[in-house]
């Protein structure tokens, strides 16, 4: 594990850890944690499980703490300035690893990851875990249906069967707005996916495999295309 720091465009110094790929690197990933005011950080067991799963599938994986969390600088911004944190994390992993880059977000992190991905062509695919649809925490507004329909890259929407913040029925309606989305529900668990971390991580890993296979099939990027 490589401990590192990187800076956002507005000057926040963020802490992160890069988990190298097991074997020959095939891609990279960025993990975005849950709400820091409710215990979210890069060190949550769910994100550790996802990190290990993706590294085992030969991706180099960057976990980091949003601004104002643990040893990251700055102050918590309620999900608005945190999109700059995701952009900086993508730049950091791309300096050290190869594309395609998959961004994985859980809860608050899923909300932030989606909003950055809509404007960031470096994001080859999105895995959104426990996307907050029914919550008491104030978050920036959801992107419009028109914005979501324009996002044609692969999306995984994953939640627990009893997730009160990301109910499966509502998540299925969200999935229908994306041109290229798949829905996975983990039975017998809720928002934290407690005791089902490995099962959730395997679903994210299977999704990553499909993304990697499609990227390999496309081969080298054409001139002028983003390197994703």
HELIX and SHEET records of a PDB file:
HELIX    1   1 UNK A   36  UNK A   38  5                                   3    
HELIX    2   2 UNK A   45  UNK A   56  1                                  12    
HELIX    3   3 UNK A   82  UNK A   96  1                                  15    
HELIX    4   4 UNK A  108  UNK A  117  1                                  10    
HELIX    5   5 UNK A  145  UNK A  150  1                                   6    
HELIX    6   6 UNK A  168  UNK A  175  1                                   8    
HELIX    7   7 UNK A  197  UNK A  218  1                                  22    
SHEET    1   A 8 UNK A   2  UNK A   7  0                                        
SHEET    2   A 8 UNK A  13  UNK A  19 -1                                        
SHEET    3   A 8 UNK A  59  UNK A  64 -1                                        
SHEET    4   A 8 UNK A  27  UNK A  32  1                                        
SHEET    5   A 8 UNK A 101  UNK A 106  1                                        
SHEET    6   A 8 UNK A 123  UNK A 129  1                                        
SHEET    7   A 8 UNK A 154  UNK A 160  1                                        
SHEET    8   A 8 UNK A 181  UNK A 186  1                                        
END                                                                             
